[in-house]
């Protein structure tokens, strides 16, 4: 029988269901990896074991130390507009210069359903209304994560800023900035992304050890964005992009 929130709190459970599942998957993968890497076994095996314990018990000493509890569903963020608590997440910043005007790049990106065309980790983005959308992304070990997001700040041809909504598998917030490149050579596109790994900061360490560095993923996504736009592939088969509903 599932425990209620009060029972879980009494037992010290402070890790939510999704985090426990992904912690277990990451822990098992890390333990298996460490058993094949004798030189790194002493470092990786305890981390993998810790993730497995986190999944099994639902208790995380780091969460307890900072007063964070994802099992209760409580929103402990320090700002009403933040999706990632200050100091809890991972920040990524990448940029690329594209030989196209800012208004063209802004228009393509603002149609969020275009994003999976160059963001390899995204399966789909579905527009809900003018500001809200539903995102589905690939996760390690063949899993999927989903969240709803909203655009909370927008300056035409300059800025799009979004944040995930409560209940997201991975709390995240980000922005994309468009500005003229120095010397008039196209447009600099800069992406700033903050997210909370499903297993906390330790989960980000595990992802890097397993070769899934989010920073590199974003850099690769921007490189593909540049290729798509500069090749004139903003719409498939040379057809105009469909009008937004």
Buried (B, 14 or more C-beta within 10 A) or exposed (E): EEEEEEEBBEEBBBBBEBBBBBBBBBBBBBBEBBEEEEEEBEEBBEBBBBBBBBBEBBBBEEBEEBEBBBBBEEEEBEEEEBBBBEEBBBEBEBBBBBEBBBEBBBBBBBBBBBBBBBBEBBEEBEBEEEEBBBBBBEBBEEBEBBBBBBBBEBEEBEBBBBBBBEEBBBBBBBBBBBBEBEEEEBBBBBBBBBBBBBBBBBBBBBBEBBEBBBBEBBBBBBEBBBEBBEEEEBEEEEEEEEEEE
